[in-house]
Amino acid sequence: MRSILIQKDDFKSSQWARAARRVGSGDLVAVKGSAMRLPVALASMLVRGRRPYGICFRYLNDYGSLPRSLLRTASELATIVLALVSRVRISWICHNVDRETNEHYPWLTLFRRRMLISVAAKIFVTDDLLVRKASEHLKVQATKIGVTCFGGVVPAAPETSTLNPVIRDAVRWIEQRKSAYPDPIVGLWVGTVAGKNIAGLYDLLRLAKRGKSENVPVLFMVIGPIDELQGTRHAALLSDLRQADNIFLHCKYSTIPVESWPLLADFVWKPLDDLSVSLTTYHAASARMPLVCCSNTFIGEMVEHYKLGFAVDVETVDMQELEARVRTWPKKNAIRFLEGHTWEKGARNLFSV
């Protein structure tokens, strides 16, 4: 059975690995720990006589420390040399087409990207809609671009509010707001304060204010470590979110199972301004909830294309119209999307290098 060594032992890698075994595509071996262990993992397999069919790079985030970022670059270069000498096929899942989530040294990131572009047999993007954009942005032929994808999450039995304190507190908060906001629609934001997510919190605050000024019963759940904004240039944003009476805050990182999302909200708020596909898109579809995001963005294009929700301009959106659309959004759209986007399909394509 063919094997591919893949960077980063996370949820996505584990799901692709299980799917690859189910469909008989091969063995996807995730490298645990630091990304700088990639050349060590490859060398170990070669020494044991288990030359992999391929090696798959993923995220190219760097570090605040320049020496550490240079060390990671050196580890990637060592991996590439070792792979080329050993005739191991190189691929790259370009999760973020236009830029990495963390780029402390853009000149170094550009070098690392160009290095991978030159040696990769295939560069994967995470949706068909990104093929042309990746070809143009990375300046490669479209034939060099492959497509992988994520898949849905099979929901377990819904958690009750008594089993999860975050859910319990959020449900209680919604009940307390119903006198001022009768029969509300509730939006859910779950995430971290990575740079590309912060703009979405500003837009969430604008939507909350618009809903209140237009007398539309809209509430928001914000769950994530946003207290990390304290002491930064976004501290005023944190203060405004805390003062809004139609926004519930849980300022710590918390894992809220997908099956519990419908207990908290009616739609998912997920604005992104880069060329990437968020796993939240699939989680929202698995929860049978519409996704609301910003227009003039790739995720807005994707959501509208697959009819997974709505792309809105936060400055001009008609909140009453948005409320009506959320309430009448057909859940069959999510089912149709997930039928065509599976972990099995994504895994098969990764072995097509």
N, C-alpha and C positions, 0 to 999 in steps of 0.2 A: 504494500500500500504506500502511495506517495505521501510524503510529509512536507509541510511548510512550517518553518520557524517564524513566528509572528511576534512583533514587539508589543509589549504591555499585556499583562494578565488581568484584564478587566471584564466587565459584564459583556461587552460586545464580542471580545475574543472568545469568551467561554460559550456564548450562544452560537457563534459561527462554528466553533469546534464541535459542539454537540450535533449541530445540524449536518456538518460534513460527515460525521460518522454515520448518522442516520441514513443519508443518501449514498454512502459509499464513495464519496469524492476523495477522501484521504484523511490524514491525521494532521490537524492544525495544532502545533505545539506553541503555547504562549510562554514568553520569557518572563519569569517572575522578577519583581524588584525593579531596580533602576534600569533605564533604557541603555545605560552604558555597559550593561552586562551582555548586550547582544553579541559582540565578537567572542566573548568567553563561551557563551552558549553554543555558538556555531562551531568554534574550535573543539569544544567537548564532543559534539556529535561526530565531527570528522575523525577525531582520534579514536572514537569507539567504532568506527567503520559504519556509521549511520548517516551517510551524506544525505542531507535533505534535498528534496526536489527544488525547493525555493526558500527564499527568505523575504519577509514582508515588513517593510518599514511602515510606521504610522505617523504619530504626531511628532512635530519638530519644534516643540516649545523649548525655549532656552531658560536660563536662570539669571537672577540679578547679578550674580558673580561672573565676571568675565573669564577668570581662569577656569571655573567650572564649566562654563559654556564652551570654552575652547577644548576642554577635556572631552566633552560630549561629542564635539565635532570630530576630534581625533578618533574616538571610538567608532563613529559612523564610517569614517574613512577606512579604518582597519577592517571593519565588517565587510565593506564593499570590496576591498582588495582580496580578502580571504574568499569571498564568494566568487569573484571573477576567476581567481586561480583554481578554485575547486569546481568550477562550472556549475555553480548553484544559481538558479534564476533569481533575479532581483525584481521585486515589485514594491509599490508604494501606494498605500491608501491615503489619498490626499483629502483628509476629512474637511479641511478648511482651504478652499481653492485660492482665495485671494490673500489670506494672511493667517498666521498662527494665532491661537488664543493669547499666548504670551510671547511677545517679541521685545526683549530688552535691548537687543543688538540687531537691528534690522539688516545691517550689512552682512552680518554673520549668517542670519537666517536665509538671506538671498543666496549666499554662497552654498549653503547646505542644500537648498532647494535645487539650485542649478546642478549640483553634484548628483543628486538623485535623478533628476530629469535626464541627465546624460547617460546614466547606466541602467535605469529601470527598463525591463522588457515591457512592463505594463504599468500605467498609472491609473489607479482606480478612483473614481468619484462615487458618491453615495446616492446619486439619483440620475436618471436619464436626462433630466432637465439641466444638469450641470455639465454635460459632455461638451457642448459648444462653448460654454463659458470657460471651461478649463482649457480647452484647446487654444482659445484666444489669449487667456491670461497667462498660461504657462508657455505659450508659443511652441506648441507641439502639434503634430498631425492628429486629427481626431481618431485615426486608426490605432494610435498608441494609448488612447483613453479607454479603460474598461469601466464597467459599472457593477458595483456591489450594492447591497442594501441591508437595512436592519429588518426586524420583524416585530410582530406583536407580542404582547405579554398575555399569557393565559391567566385571567383573574382568578384568584381563590375566592372563597366565600367572603363577602364584605365584612370588614371589621366593624364592630359596633363602637359607639362612642365611649363605652365603658372600658374597652380594651386598650385604647390609645389616648393618653392624656391630651395630646395636641388636638386630635379629632374631637374629643369631649369638650375641650375649651372652645374650639372654633364653632361647634354646633351650638353651644350655649350662647356664644356671642351673637350668632345669627338670630337666635330666638329673641334675644334682648333688643335687637335692632328692628324687629318687625313692626313695632308700633310706629316708628319714624319712617321705615321703608317697607311698606306692606307688599307681600308677595314679591320679594326681590329676586333679581338674577345675580348670581355670585360668580366672580371670576377668580381663578386660582393662579398664583405665581409661585413656582417652586424653583429654587436655584441657589447659586452662589453669587458673590459680588465680583466675579471675574469682569474685567474691563468691558467686554462686549455686552454684559447683562445690565450694566448700570443705567444706560440710556432707556432701557425698557421700564425701569422703575420710575424714572422721571415721567415717561409717557403714561404709566399706570396712574400716577398722581394726577395728571391732567385729565384722564378719563374719569377718575373719581370726582374731581371738581366739576367737570362738565355734567356728569350725571346728577350731581346735587343741584347745580344751578338750573338744570332743565327739568327738575322734579321727576327724574327717572329713577326707580328703585334699583340701583346697582351697588353692590358691595364687592369688596375684594379681600381675598386671603393672600397674605404674603408670608411665605414660610422659607426661611433660610437665614444664614448668619449675617444679616444686614447690619447688625450692630458693629461689624468691622468697619463700617463707614465712619464711625465716630473718630474724630481726630484727623480726618482726611478732608479734602476740598469738597467732598459730598456730604459733610456733616449736616448741612442745612436740609438736604433731602431727607435724611433720616429723621430730623426733627419734624418736618412737614408730614411725613408718613405717620409718625406717632400721634400727631395732633388731629389727623383726619378721623372723623367719627364713623366713616363708612369703609375703613380699612382695618382689617385684623392683622396684627403682627405677631409672628412667633420668630424671634430673632436668633434662633439657633438652627444649626443644620439638623434636619430630621428626615428620616426616610418615611415617606407616606406611601404605602402600597397603592399600586394603580387601582386596585379594586375598591379602595377607599375614597378615591377622588370624587366620585359622584355623591358621596355623603357630604362633601364640603362645598361643591360648586356646580355650576351649570355650564361653564366654559373655561378654557385654559388660555391665559394670556402669555404669549411667548414671542416677543419681538426680538429679532436679530437683524443686524445690519451687514452681515458678512455672507460669503458664498459657502454656506454649510447647511447640513441637515441635522437638526437636533433630534436626539432620541425622544425628546418630549413629544414630537410630532406623532411618533408611533404609540407612545403611552396614552396620549389623548385619544387616538383612534381606538386603542384597546379598551379604554374606559367609555367609549361611545360618546365622547364629548367634543363639541366643536372647538377649533383652535382660532383665536382671534389674534392678529398680529398687524404690523404696520405695512401700509401700502408702499410701493416703490422699493421693496426689498426682495431678495430671493425667496425668503420663506413666505412672503406675501404671495409671490407668483406661484409657489408650490401649493400653498393652501387653496388658492383659487383654482388652480389647474385640476387638482384632485378632488375639489369640492369638500375639503376637510374643515372648512370654516370660512372666515371672512378676513380680508385685508382692509384696514381702515386708515384714514388720515386722522390722527388724533386731534388736529386743529379744526377740522370741519365735519367730523362724523356726526350724524344725527343719532343721538342716543336712544330715542324712541324706536327708530328703525332698527338699530342694533339689537335692542331688547327683543323686538318682534322676530328678528331673524334667528337669534339664539334659541328662542322658545320653539321655533318651527323647523329648525335644522334637522334633516332626515338622517337618522343613524345608519341607514343603509350605505351612505357614502363612506363611512369608516370601514364597514365590512368589506365593501368592494376594494378599497385601497389595500387592506391587509391581505386580501386574497391574492393580490398581484405583487405584494412586497413581503417576502418571507425570509427568515434566516436561512432556510434551505437554498433559496435562489441566490442569496448573497454568498453563501459558502461555495456553491458550485462555481460561481464566477471567479472566486479567488483562486481556484485551482485551474483556471483557463489560461494561465500565463504561458 
